[in-house]
């Protein structure tokens, strides 16, 4: 699939780490470093603008290394880039660690997965078919 991209950053286009990788890295596009204090969040620009085809979305996800080593994750994970959005992609990072963390220009801050999706057509009803789970909420699937 081909996706139009405008790259106003100083960095190369997003790259996949391997032939089988689902996500490609997004890099910070900063004029100066950004330090995120514990439990704070920051919107980090990428300098990238996409034209994603209708029927697809861009999913912005955390990088496992940043999460595991530093407690840095994407706050609204996964963030969604809709097909009709044309603005700059920015990543909302949050620091869930006990130490400040500095994001530098060019640092890989998140990964982007392009995913197909469906648009639902809602049908109103008076009742729903029963299921084994029924109305059981979080933790009620019976799986231990």
C-alpha positions as semicolon CSV with decimal commas, in nm:
position;residue;x (nm);y (nm);z (nm)
1;X;0,000;0,000;0,000
2;X;0,125;0,348;-0,084
3;X;0,053;0,640;0,148
4;X;0,126;1,002;0,061
5;X;0,350;1,172;0,317
6;X;0,488;1,521;0,361
7;X;0,809;1,518;0,562
8;X;0,885;1,858;0,715
9;X;1,124;1,705;0,968
10;X;1,502;1,684;0,948
11;X;1,479;1,306;0,956
12;X;1,423;1,022;0,710
13;X;1,080;0,876;0,642
14;X;0,943;0,627;0,899
15;X;1,120;0,293;0,866
16;X;1,029;-0,064;0,953
17;X;1,290;-0,241;1,168
18;X;1,253;-0,571;0,984
19;X;1,071;-0,725;0,689
20;X;0,801;-0,867;0,920
21;X;0,758;-0,562;1,146
22;X;0,400;-0,433;1,177
23;X;0,502;-0,089;1,301
24;X;0,745;0,173;1,176
25;X;0,927;0,416;1,401
26;X;0,817;0,776;1,446
27;X;1,091;1,023;1,544
28;X;1,077;1,341;1,749
29;X;1,120;1,656;1,540
30;X;1,242;1,911;1,794
31;X;1,432;2,239;1,787
32;X;1,534;2,174;2,149
33;X;1,511;1,875;2,382
34;X;1,196;1,821;2,589
35;X;1,219;1,689;2,945
36;X;0,913;1,510;3,081
37;X;0,894;1,502;3,461
38;X;0,745;1,203;3,644
39;X;0,369;1,174;3,580
40;X;0,377;1,460;3,329
41;X;0,291;1,444;2,961
42;X;0,413;1,623;2,651
43;X;0,296;1,652;2,291
44;X;0,596;1,571;2,072
45;X;0,588;1,680;1,705
46;X;0,710;1,450;1,427
47;X;0,709;1,689;1,129
48;X;0,506;1,428;0,936
49;X;0,175;1,473;0,754
50;X;-0,010;1,172;0,606
51;X;-0,286;1,108;0,354
52;X;-0,413;0,773;0,476
53;X;-0,661;0,597;0,243
54;X;-1,027;0,577;0,348
55;X;-1,090;0,246;0,524
56;X;-0,754;0,260;0,701
57;X;-0,619;0,435;1,010
58;X;-0,279;0,506;1,154
59;X;-0,236;0,361;1,504
60;X;0,029;0,537;1,714
61;X;0,163;0,292;1,971
62;X;0,431;0,294;2,240
63;X;0,781;0,164;2,178
64;X;0,842;-0,131;2,406
65;X;1,200;-0,027;2,484
66;X;1,099;0,319;2,607
67;X;0,819;0,170;2,814
68;X;1,024;-0,111;2,970
69;X;1,346;0,082;3,032
70;X;1,215;0,431;3,113
71;X;0,839;0,416;3,181
72;X;0,764;0,634;2,875
73;X;0,446;0,543;2,688
74;X;0,186;0,687;2,453
75;X;-0,090;0,833;2,671
76;X;-0,389;0,765;2,444
77;X;-0,256;0,433;2,325
78;X;-0,319;0,354;2,058
79;X;-0,369;0,702;1,922
80;X;-0,567;0,711;1,599
81;X;-0,481;0,906;1,284
82;X;-0,803;0,918;1,082
83;X;-0,800;0,902;0,703
84;X;-0,932;1,259;0,675
85;X;-0,676;1,415;0,914
86;X;-0,417;1,628;0,734
87;X;-0,238;1,800;1,023
88;X;0,102;1,722;1,167
89;X;0,123;1,396;1,356
90;X;0,213;1,462;1,718
91;X;0,263;1,197;1,985
92;X;0,132;1,240;2,340
93;X;0,397;1,087;2,564
94;X;0,360;1,035;2,938
95;X;0,632;0,960;3,191
96;X;0,511;0,690;3,430
97;X;0,850;0,653;3,599
98;X;0,994;0,822;3,909
99;X;1,265;1,005;3,713
100;X;1,259;1,285;3,457
101;X;1,322;1,173;3,099
102;X;1,457;1,385;2,815
103;X;1,340;1,343;2,456
104;X;1,599;1,453;2,201
105;X;1,556;1,551;1,837
106;X;1,549;1,245;1,613
107;X;1,477;1,002;1,896
108;X;1,240;0,716;1,813
109;X;0,938;0,796;2,030
110;X;0,656;0,573;1,904
111;X;0,561;0,331;1,634
112;X;0,298;0,366;1,365
113;X;0,083;0,076;1,244
114;X;-0,144;0,121;0,941
115;X;-0,458;-0,087;0,994
116;X;-0,772;-0,157;0,795
117;X;-1,099;-0,088;0,975
118;X;-1,469;-0,116;0,913
119;X;-1,734;0,153;0,957
120;X;-2,032;0,021;1,150
121;X;-2,390;0,065;1,043
122;X;-2,593;0,079;1,362
123;X;-2,923;-0,107;1,387
124;X;-3,143;-0,024;1,685
125;X;-3,294;-0,317;1,873
126;X;-3,512;-0,384;2,176
127;X;-3,299;-0,677;2,292
128;X;-2,972;-0,852;2,210
129;X;-2,906;-1,223;2,160
130;X;-2,781;-1,392;2,475
131;X;-2,421;-1,509;2,501
132;X;-2,221;-1,723;2,740
133;X;-2,063;-1,412;2,895
134;X;-2,379;-1,206;2,905
135;X;-2,340;-0,872;3,084
136;X;-2,029;-0,976;3,282
137;X;-1,782;-0,689;3,292
138;X;-1,408;-0,664;3,350
139;X;-1,264;-0,990;3,478
140;X;-1,588;-1,182;3,430
141;X;-1,492;-1,402;3,135
142;X;-1,418;-1,695;3,366
143;X;-1,056;-1,717;3,251
144;X;-0,813;-1,738;3,541
